[in-house]
Amino acid sequence: MSDLSVISVLPDEVTVELSGGPARFHAIWLRDNARDDTSRHAGNDQRLFDVTELPSHVVVRAAEVVDGLLRVEFEPDGAISTYDSEWLEAHRYDGPIDSSPPVAVPWSADGFVVHRLRWGDRRDVVARAEANGALMRDGLVVVNGLAAGDDPGVGIRDVAGLWGPIRLTNYGEVFHVRAEADPLNLAFTPRALNVHTDNPYRRPVPGYQLLHCLVASGSGGVTVLVDGFRAAEVLRHEDPEAFAVLASRRVPFRWAGDGFDLRNRSAIVEVDDRGEVRAVRYNNRSAAPFDLPYGEMAEFYAAYRTFARLLHQPELELRFTLIPGECLVFDNERILHGRDGEADPDRYLQGCYLDRDWVHGRVAPLPD
């Protein structure tokens, strides 16, 4: 039985009782979200009118529950629409902010276990669902059972295809992480790399990155991962003023070479309108000279350096060695990755990027 009932009807609003308690809805909001066939396309649920086409003053003429649905008549255009209780509950905006737990769950290195998906299990519905859930929750998964060395078997393109098409960049679709004589990027050297997120100089920043290990390093080259969401929350707890500075100032990033000059401005820590951490972008190699006003520069550098030091706290660093045949898939605006120690020159990984929509927006797997 539906918990829906009408508490009061006013010209500018309707108050109803829902399973989560009373909720008020403005007349203009209800009219803009009318569910009738003249207002929404039955096939794709897209709105069939523009807000400028509505009357200048939308009024509720009547509202009642009929057959378990809220039925509302509007004036002056005479529109009639119905709304079910589940839809109203899902979209209510009167009351406390939604306190449901976030999908992303920040983690520290101690006790954290990376979720692994065997390539042979990719068609298993449960295994795929668990891997996707881990990718959203933890920001990373490892797919194993892939090609290694010169084996022409299952490669990074196949793994990317579990979610969507590869994003093309100036590095191509697939780039090669190995020592090069004239590297376009420090990643293409044996050097150790500080933890970072990739490509903050692009707009939009690539949402996910894949790194497939073909040849492991005999020495050095240990993968270091840090959950940027956890680091940001630690900063917010320990130094809220520094957190506020990094979240409220945008700074420039730049990469130039190979016929490109890529630039973008973004916050080191991006938060949404409710204060939830939405993205972390940190790359000491690609940070352009900061250009904040003189009066803000010293304060920003203090906050920036505090956060940078925090990223090196051992309890936040997950360290492991990718072995041949493993592919790391991770959120590039959350998980910072680095390389500890000079890598063996023979170490060889292939990498690529995916746009965020292919992971966050997909509700059904691609056909295999």
N, C-alpha and C positions, 0 to 999 in steps of 0.2 A: 504494500500500500504506500502511496506517495505521502510524504510529509508536507507537501506543498499546500499552503493556504494563504489567503489574502488577509493582511492585517489592516491596511488602510489604503485609500485611493485619494490622491490629491491631483490637481491639474498638472503639476510639474514632477510628480514622483509617485511610485507605487512601492509599498512596503509589503513584503511577503515573509512567511515563515518557511524556512528551509531546514534540512536536517542539521545544519550547522548553526541554527538560530536565525533571528530576524535579519533581513537585509533590505536596504532601500535601493531602488533603481530609478535614475532620472528618466523623465519622459523622452528626452532627446536621445539618450543612450539606448533605450528600448527601441525607439523608432529607427535609429541608425543600424541596429542589429536585428531588425525584423527578419523573421524566419520564413515568411510566406513566399510563394513561388514568383510573385512579381518583384520581390526584393532580392532573392538569392537564386543563383543558377542551381538547378536540381542536380546536375552532374558534377560540378566542381566546387559548389558552395561559395562561389565568389559573388560579391555584392554587385547588383545590377544598376545601381544609381550612385551619384556623387553626393556628398553631404551638402553641396551648394544647391541641389535640387529639392531639398526638404523645405517645408514651410519655415518662415522666419521664427515662428513661435509654435513649437510642437506641444500639444496638450493631450493628456489622457482623458478620453471621454468616459470610459468604463474599463474595469478590470475584474475578472473573476476566474475561478478555477472550474474548468469544464473537462470532464473525462480525464482528470489527473494532470491537465496542462493549464498553464496560466494563459488566459485569452485576454488580449489588450486591444481596445479600439482607440484610434487616435483621431484627433481633429487638428487642423481643418481639412486634411486630405482624405479622411475616411478610411485609412489603411487599417487592417486587422491582422494581427500576428499572434501565434501561440509559441510558448516556450516551455520545455520540460524542466523538471526540477533538477535533474543532473546537470543540464547545460547551465542553468542559473547558478547552481552551486559552484561549478567549475569556473565561472566568470564573475562571481560576485566581487565587488570592490569596496563594499561597506563593511568595515570591521577590521580585525587585526590583520596585519600582513601575513601572507601564507607562511606558516612555520614548518611546512613539510621539509624533511631532510633533503639537502642538495644531492644531486646525482654524484658530483665529484666529492671524493672523500680524501682530504690531504693526508699524507703519510710521512713518517720519518723512517730512516734506514733500518733502525733496530727492529728486528722481527718481521720486516716487510718481505713478502714473497711475491716475486714476479709471476703473473699468470702466463701459462704457456699453452699454445694451441698447436697440436701436431697437424702437419699438413694433411695427413691421411684422414683426419677427423673433420676436415673442413665441410663435408656434406652433412655431418651430423647436426641436426637442428639444435640440440641441447648444447653441444660443444661450441657451436657458433654463437649462440645466445650468451653463453658464459663468457666467451672471449670478448664479445661486444660490450657486455656489462662491465667487464674489468677495464676495458679501454676507456669507457666513460667514467668509471669510478676512480681508477688509479691513474689514468692518463697514459698508460703504456701496457703493452703485451709483447710477448715474444712468440713468433711463429717458427717452429723447428721442423726438421725433416726435409730441408731444402737442398739444393745443389751446393756443392763445395768444390773449391779449386777450379779446375778446367771442365768440370762436369757440365754438360749443356742441359741439364735437367731443369727442375722447377726453380725459377728465379724471382727477382724482385717485381717484375711486371705481373707475374702470376699472383703474388701476395697482394700487391696493390689492387688487383682486380677483385679481391674479396670485398672491397668497399666501393671502388669507383675508378674513374680514369686518372692517370697521372697528370699532375699539373706541369705544363711546359714552362721552363724558365730559360734564361740565357745560358745555363749550364746544360741545357738539353732536357730530355725527359728523365733519363737516368744519368747520374753523375758518378764519378769514380774517385773514391777516397783512398788515395795511395800517393806515394812520393812521386813528384813530378819535377823535372828539371827547371821548368819555368812556371811555377804554380800561379793560377789566378786567385787563389785563396789559401790562407795558411792551413786550412783543413787538408789541403792536398800536399802536405809535407809530413815528415815523421815527427815533427815537433809536438810537445805536450800542448794541450789546449785547455784554457780556463773554461769552466762551465758557462754555457751560454745558450741562448735561443737563436735559431737561424733566421737570417733575412729580415731583421726589423726595419730595413731600409725599403722594403716593398710595401705596396698598398694594393690589395690586402696582403698581410703576412700569410705565408703558407700555414694552413691549420695543423697538418700532421706531416710527420717525416718518417721515412722507412730507411733502415740501414741493414743491409744484408751482408753478413760476413762470409767471404769466400776463402780467404787465407788469413789465419790468425797470426798475431805477432809472437815471435819466439821470446821476446822480452819487451817490457813496457807496453804502452798502448792500452792500459786498463781503462775500461769504460767507467765513467763517473756520472751518475745521475742525481739530480736534486729536484724535489718537488717544489716548484716555485710557489704554489699555493700555500704549502706549509711554511715556507720561508717568509712569505708575505704576512701570514697570520702571526708568526713569531715576532716579526718586526712590529706589527700593530700592537701586540701585547707588551713588548718590551720598550718600544719607543713610538708611541702613537703620533707624536709630532713629526717624526721622520717619515712614518707611513703616510701621513696626510700630505707632506711635501711631495713625495714621489708619485702619489695618486693624483695630485692636482696640477702638476706641471708637465708640459710636453717638451721633449728635447729631440734634436735632430739625429738621424742615423743616415749613413751614406756608404755606398760602395761604388767604385768606378773602375772600369776596365773592360777589355774585350768589346769596345764600342758602346758601352753602357755607362750611364751615370744615374744611379738609382738613389732616390732620396725619399725619406718619410719622417714625420714627426709623430711621436707617440709617448705616452706615459710609461715609465718603467713598470709601474703597477697600475693596471687599469681596473677600476671598480664600476659597478653599475649604479643605478639611481638608488638602490637600497644598501649600498655599501659593500656588496659581495664582490670578492675578487673575481674578475672576469678574465684577465690575462696578465702574464708577466713577460716582459721583453727586456732582456739584458744581454748585451754583447759588447764587451770591452773593445773588441777589434773594430767594430763598425760604428761605434759612437762617434759622431762628428763633434767638432768643438761646440760645447754647449753655448747657447746664446740667450740665456735668461737675463733679465734686467740686472744691473750692477747690484742693486740692493737685495736681490734674491740669490745671487750666485753662491756666496759662502754657505748659506743655509742649505741650499740644494746639495752642494758637494758633501757637506757633513752627513746628510741623510743618505746620499748615494754611496758613500764609503761605508757607512754603517751597514747598509744592506749587502754590499759586496763582501764585507767581512763575514757576515752571517751566512752567506752562501758557501763558505768554506768550513763551517762547523761540522766536525766529524759525524755527529749524530744525524745530520741531514744528508750525508753523502752515501749513496748506494753504489758500491763498487763491485764490478764483476767483469769477466772477460767473455765477450761474445766468441763462440766457437764456430768453426765453419759449418754452414748449413742452418744457422740461426738468423732470423731477421727481427730486429727491434722495431716496433711500431709505436710512436709516441706523439703526444700532443705538443706541438712546437710552440704554443703560447702558454705552456704550463711547465713542462719538464725540461729543465736545463740539462744539457749533456756536455761532457768534456772528455779529455784524454789525458791520463796521468802517466808521465814518464815518456821518454823518447821511444817511439815505436820502431820495431823492426822494419826496415825499408820494404820488405816483401809483404807486409800487411796490406790486405786489399779488401775494401768494402765497397759495395755499390749502394747508392742512395737515390731517393726520389721524394717528391712531395705530393700530398693530396689536399684539395680544398676541404675546409671544415664541413661543408654541407654534406659531403658524401658519407661522413661518419655520423654527424649529429642529426641529419635529416632523414636518414634511411630507416624505414620501418620493415623492410623485407630485403633479404639478401639478393645480390645479383645472381642470375642464372649461371651455373658453372659450365 
